[in-house]
Amino acid sequence: MRRLTAGLACFGLLWALAGCADPVPDRLSTGEPAATTTTGAARPQAAPVKQRDSHLSGRHLNLAVYYLRTFKGRPYLAPEWHPVPYTKAVAAAAVSELLDGEPYCPGSRRPFPAGARLRGLQIDQGTATVELSGTALAAQPGPARRWPLQALVHTLTQFPTVQRVLVRSGGRAISRPLARDTTMRLAPIALAEPAPGALVKGDRLVVKGEASVHEGTVGLRLRDDRGQVMAQGHATAAKGAPGRGPFSGLLNFTPPASPHSWTVEAFEVSDEDGTIVYSVQLPVWVGR
């Protein structure tokens, strides 16, 4: 996920500033200077974002955060795009959201325990030095730290000013500066739109994200509140596995007479036996 993602990131205002035409890139372009220090960053309060082509809503930015997710016994780093109030300290905002935000997708979880806090963040010559509270990694032995550390590394390296991350906790360095570990599995499909809980007006739902699936084929479904399939289709990612690329698909459906909570699903089907290899869902509201 090196130039598409890091990035289901050239998002929001960053997307606009960078002049990037790809709605779901892997790198988030930022106007943040090469060296920046932020301490005591308060957690931004995410606000609802209406579904739209731009990943910017008013004074909010959509930033990528990488959660942990297990599907059929396999662990993944699962990117989500969360709205945060506009700020020039985008790196600190992304880390604060990673620590304190709530995952949108069922089955995803935060990589660090409740109570973990960002104490400071400095970016200098491509290295982001992150100071976390002492509780962030205290309960996790060395091998178990690999996944949360890489979730942090992936979240920060979406910004072009960051190539590696030095993590400190309780006043001491946890390891050497870390780059993205390409052996870590990224979720095969990540959804960027619609926003979770969005109210979908009319009878058309645009589904966007990024994927690394066989021949780039992403299955799409819309289920009602009883689990029945109300619309089904597919989208094709710009790249097939092992590459990773953006996708966009359209589902047409007959909306109910009043708002109901339905579920949009994106999935990969095995070309061998037709079973679902990976699936991710988001709740939406539909109705006249």
Beta strands, then each sheet from edge to edge (+ up, - down):
strand 1: 36-39
strand 2: 56-57
strand 3: 60-71
strand 4: 74-85
strand 5: 108-109
strand 6: 118-124
strand 7: 127-132
strand 8: 164-169
strand 9: 172-173
strand 10: 189-193
strand 11: 199-200
strand 12: 204-211
strand 13: 217-223
strand 14: 229-236
strand 15: 245-252
strand 16: 260-269
strand 17: 276-286
sheet 1: 1+ 6- 7+ 8+ 9-
sheet 2: 2+ 3- 4+
sheet 3: 2+ 3- 5+
sheet 4: 10+ 12- 15+
sheet 5: 11+ 17+ 16- 13+ 14-
end
